[in-house]
Amino acid sequence: MRVLVTGGDTLLGRAVAAALAGRHEVRSLDPTDGDPRDRAVAAAMTADRDAVVHLLPTASAATPQETLDRATRGTYNLLVAAPPGARFVLVSSLRPFERYPADWRVTEQWAPRPTTDPLDLAFSLAEVTAREVGRARPRPTVLLRLAEVVPAAAVMDGARDPRWLHVEDATQAVLRALADFPAAEPPPAWRVFHIPGGGRHTRFPLALAARPPFAYAPRHDLAPASPPRPALDSGMDLGTRSWGATSSVLLPGSDPQVQGGGEAAGRRVVIFGAGGPLGAVTAAALAPDHHLRLTDLRPLAELAVGPPQSPGAPLPTPFGPPHETTVVDVADPVQVADAVRGVDAIVNCSVVRPHPVEAFRVNVLGAYNVAAAALTHGVRRIVHTGPIQTLLAYPAGYEADFHVSPDAPPRPGDNLYFLSKLLGQEICRVFAWEHGLEVPALLFGNFVDPALPVDDPDRFYPLTVSWADAGEAMRRAVLAPSFPRPFEVMHVNADLPHGQYPNDKAKRLLAWQPRDRLEGHWRRDDGGSPGGVGTAGGD
């Protein structure tokens, strides 16, 4: 077998490469060989491989942004570059499960509950990336969540820790993930195993990984003699299975006076991506009774000249005082923090679609920067935007289904735009639950201008809204007094008769009612009444 092992400079990477050497052809990738965030490097390193063992970094990089970028863009590039039949082993961590009480039997059947620590987020987002890409590009994929890997020397003096995993046992688990299943049992496309150390009182129990055919059996008992203490208060909302619904924990140095939504708190609003059409209609809807800080990567005066993104798409208006306009790169944490200072609410319309680097910088790191700046400056309301996340084709997705709720599990597949926006959405979700933020996530599909003639009524997308109605939904998301949960996902859709993507949640939570029925797109014999031309692609 020809195997690529990333993290070749790490303790586990060296051990795995050594264990494979002799029986297999091993290629080791360490920082001196290149970075898989570079698509050319990922393609060259995986080109002829039968298997890829991707070891996620177990220590934070120089900045939170680099930690997240390595975990998301690097993992994505390796997954899409690897040959279709290659086995993929993603080596992650049990860290995102630490929030569960120590006396709960947390196994592979439990969902990760990451904190907003960048390393926690990195592990969880890499897993989401692998899982979702695998829906569109099925391949034998094994996710190994490891306890803390330690060298033999660390336990020579008899030290014990329930979170420790001997490097030899970690190596054993990776080798088992590369082993073939019996011929009568072809390997499933997605398997998850928790890999604790040996001993009865490990932090997490040995469960499904111990069962055949995987049959992992740790040989090194590093656990203490006594069981872990039960937590006095789990902090877990069992009704919603989410963390921190009422938490008010803020980042170090943050302002304790957290501002929420509502009419009184929505007077000062910063809009990221204000130069795009959704940002433009949002600004127009808010400008009469709010003080706006309009930001984009290019000056708004330059973007206002056009051309529009598509026929009928709005152009931004650089309003005069008291409104402000400023150039901000949403991927720059310092610029984002400066733009958030002194506002009461944030609207994030920033987006990059097809670019292999900027899509991750803007859609993923930008979302992190916005959420972190909100905590730093005590802003509680973040209106997040993105594309509908249930578009993956049949049979893996919901393309053939109807009445698809906005709360349905996302299905972005391997689409760079959809997946990177989902990763940013996940960051917002974790921040909202962890810190008690109010984050409505408004998802869009297609936008039209009802004043324009119908282009092709037989190709009308069933999640479509007029630009004006979209702007009004955004305005109401800023002003809504509260939401049932810290993070709420809503479809913003006209009242269309297709019955595929309901908009009742947006109507209920935002007190919003779309005015444009867009009948020219779906009603027969309407006497030639105006319809509209759409522009595909979310925010």
Secondary structure, 3 states (H helix, E strand, C coil): CEEEEECCCCHHHHHHHHHHECCEEEEEECCCCCCCCCHHHHHHHHCCCCEEEEECCCCCCCCHHHHHHHHHHHHHHHHHHCCCCCEEEEEEECHHHCCCCCCCCCCCCCCCCCCCCHHHHHHHHHHHHHHHHHHHCCCCEEEEEECEEECHHHHCCCCCCCCEEEHHHHHHHHHHHHCCCCCCCCCCCEEEEEECCECCCCCCCCCHHHCCCCCCCCCCECCCCCCCCCCCCCCEECCCCEECCCCCCCCCCCCCCCECCCCHHHCEEEEECCCCHHHHHHHHHHHHHCEEEEEECCCHHHHCCCCCCCCCCCCCCCCCCCCEEEECCCCCHHHHHHHHCCCCEEEECCCCCCCCCHHHHHHHHHHHHHHHHHHHCCECEEEEEEECCCCCCCCCCCCCCCCCCCCCCCCCCCCHHHHHHHHHHHHHHHHHHHHCCEEEEEEECEEEECCCCCCCHHHCCCCEEEHHHHHHHHHHHHHCCCCCCCEEEEECCCCCCCCCCCCHHHHHHHCCCCCCCCHHHCCCCCCCCCCCEEEECCC
